[in-house]
Amino acid sequence: MIKNSKRTSQRKMEHLMIAKGEGIDLSANESWFSYVRLLHNPLLDTSPDNVDLTWNFLGYELNAPLVIEGMTGGHKVTMRINESLAEAAQSVGVAIGVGSQRAGLSDGSVIDTYSIVRKKATEVPVIANLGISHILGRNGLDNAKKAVEMIDADALAIHLNPLQEILQPEGSTDFTNSLISIRDVIRELDVPIIVKEVGSGISHDVADLLKEVGVNIIDVAGSGGTSWSLIEGRRSPEGSIKRKASERFADWGIPTPLAIMEISDLNLTIIGSGGVRSGLDAAKCIALGANAAGAARPFFIRAIEKGPAGVENELRSLIFEMRTAIFLTGSLTPDQLRLTHKYLLTDPLKSLIDERHIFI
Ligand SMILES: Cc1cc2nc3c(=O)[nH]c(=O)nc-3n(C[C@H](O)[C@H](O)[C@H](O)COP(=O)(O)O)c2cc1C
């Protein structure tokens, strides 16, 4: 057990070291959000201060519809990163997730690297996190309950990450019974489940199946941001089959704006994430149908480089830009922007939307 948990903890560190470096963020080359334009309205009747960004989520009233996506925990050095992220989430008033709690399930000595988040973020939603492979089988429900208890979480995010597991040198690739396991956990768990991807997106059909078993919150985590294909690839030797495949599958998946639009008619709470790099991107997520936007890597980098103040600054910058964009469309709330279709699409996104028969 301990041997396993050491390996998990070591893997997590390798992920963080690679994620910190260059060449794994697809948004640096192409942002799918650049194919969305918000419709400008110059004839306004109020001031930006009157734009109300309040978001009611998981029983909390937040200052903005933003989520610091689940990233880390499970290794001593991640404690400081989670502490910085949590302090900033608390001070700005946004939701925050922890990274996969797999290590915490098998090694009690790293639990504080996760629970620091609840300790610092007392008045915002804190989201637990497990991969789908940890809720499959006999221990699934038990793992889910322990992950929630470990950090006194307000929800549990279950991440679906088949591409990552396939390319991971030591990945778990048997996903038999995924949907019924999610259903079973939902039936017994006291907090809501969020189903998320990790950078390949969720389609309409998949979201529909998830909804049928009781999932009400989906975080699309589409392609166009951090590429887990590239991150896992770097952990395999150069010239190896997995390394080669990781390059080919680097941008595999459903681009975030498309993923949001795919599921926008399902009456779910949608978090738009995957390549969100500005408040303007966040506003575009909302215009396309999301209730909130989330980002991971930008906060991770700020936490490492500048601690809590850096993360807080990044959040405030996102909020300023989101407020500005919402105001300039003539909307007073994110909901108003979401319900009034104030956007234009250009190719290649426009053709994908047509191809998928998404009716706007
Ligand atoms: C450093 C790092 C670690 C991550 N670890 C996890 C994780 O443990 N569990 C998870 O569900 N997603 C994890 N993710 C994925 C993010 O939650 C998010 O879905 C995805 O990276 C898209 O966001 P981005 O493009 O803004 O980075 C991680 C992302 C980063 C950058």
Ligand as a Chemical Component Dictionary entry (heavy atoms), coordinates in Angstrom:
data_LIG
# 
_chem_comp.id                   LIG 
_chem_comp.type                 NON-POLYMER 
_chem_comp.pdbx_formal_charge   0 
_chem_comp.three_letter_code    LIG 
# 
loop_
_chem_comp_atom.comp_id 
_chem_comp_atom.atom_id 
_chem_comp_atom.alt_atom_id 
_chem_comp_atom.type_symbol 
_chem_comp_atom.charge 
_chem_comp_atom.model_Cartn_x 
_chem_comp_atom.model_Cartn_y 
_chem_comp_atom.model_Cartn_z 
_chem_comp_atom.pdbx_ordinal 
LIG C1  C1  C 0 -0.834 21.065 -12.725 1  
LIG C2  C2  C 0 -2.181 20.474 -13.008 2  
LIG C3  C3  C 0 -2.621 19.377 -12.270 3  
LIG C4  C4  C 0 -3.897 18.832 -12.497 4  
LIG N1  N1  N 0 -4.343 17.792 -11.719 5  
LIG C5  C5  C 0 -5.636 17.387 -11.840 6  
LIG C6  C6  C 0 -6.197 16.431 -10.941 7  
LIG O1  O1  O 0 -5.513 15.906 -10.061 8  
LIG N2  N2  N 0 -7.504 16.101 -11.101 9  
LIG C7  C7  C 0 -8.283 16.651 -12.079 10 
LIG O2  O2  O 0 -9.487 16.362 -12.156 11 
LIG N3  N3  N 0 -7.765 17.523 -12.959 12 
LIG C8  C8  C 0 -6.488 17.909 -12.854 13 
LIG N4  N4  N 0 -5.984 18.855 -13.721 14 
LIG C9  C9  C 0 -6.817 19.298 -14.845 15 
LIG C10 C10 C 0 -7.513 20.626 -14.556 16 
LIG O3  O3  O 0 -8.370 20.487 -13.443 17 
LIG C11 C11 C 0 -8.329 21.114 -15.769 18 
LIG O4  O4  O 0 -9.426 20.266 -15.987 19 
LIG C12 C12 C 0 -7.529 21.195 -17.048 20 
LIG O5  O5  O 0 -6.162 21.348 -16.796 21 
LIG C13 C13 C 0 -7.926 22.342 -17.914 22 
LIG O6  O6  O 0 -7.542 23.536 -17.380 23 
LIG P1  P1  P 0 -6.350 24.516 -17.916 24 
LIG O7  O7  O 0 -6.294 24.406 -19.403 25 
LIG O8  O8  O 0 -6.804 25.862 -17.432 26 
LIG O9  O9  O 0 -5.076 24.071 -17.263 27 
LIG C14 C14 C 0 -4.719 19.392 -13.508 28 
LIG C15 C15 C 0 -4.245 20.492 -14.255 29 
LIG C16 C16 C 0 -3.003 21.031 -14.024 30 
LIG C17 C17 C 0 -2.539 22.191 -14.851 31 
# 
loop_
_chem_comp_bond.comp_id 
_chem_comp_bond.atom_id_1 
_chem_comp_bond.atom_id_2 
_chem_comp_bond.value_order 
_chem_comp_bond.pdbx_ordinal 
LIG C1  C2  SING 1  
LIG C2  C3  SING 2  
LIG C2  C16 DOUB 3  
LIG C3  C4  DOUB 4  
LIG C4  N1  SING 5  
LIG C4  C14 SING 6  
LIG N1  C5  DOUB 7  
LIG C5  C6  SING 8  
LIG C5  C8  SING 9  
LIG C6  O1  DOUB 10 
LIG C6  N2  SING 11 
LIG N2  C7  SING 12 
LIG C7  O2  DOUB 13 
LIG C7  N3  SING 14 
LIG N3  C8  DOUB 15 
LIG C8  N4  SING 16 
LIG N4  C9  SING 17 
LIG N4  C14 SING 18 
LIG C9  C10 SING 19 
LIG C10 O3  SING 20 
LIG C10 C11 SING 21 
LIG C11 O4  SING 22 
LIG C11 C12 SING 23 
LIG C12 O5  SING 24 
LIG C12 C13 SING 25 
LIG C13 O6  SING 26 
LIG O6  P1  SING 27 
LIG P1  O7  DOUB 28 
LIG P1  O8  SING 29 
LIG P1  O9  SING 30 
LIG C14 C15 DOUB 31 
LIG C15 C16 SING 32 
LIG C16 C17 SING 33 
# 
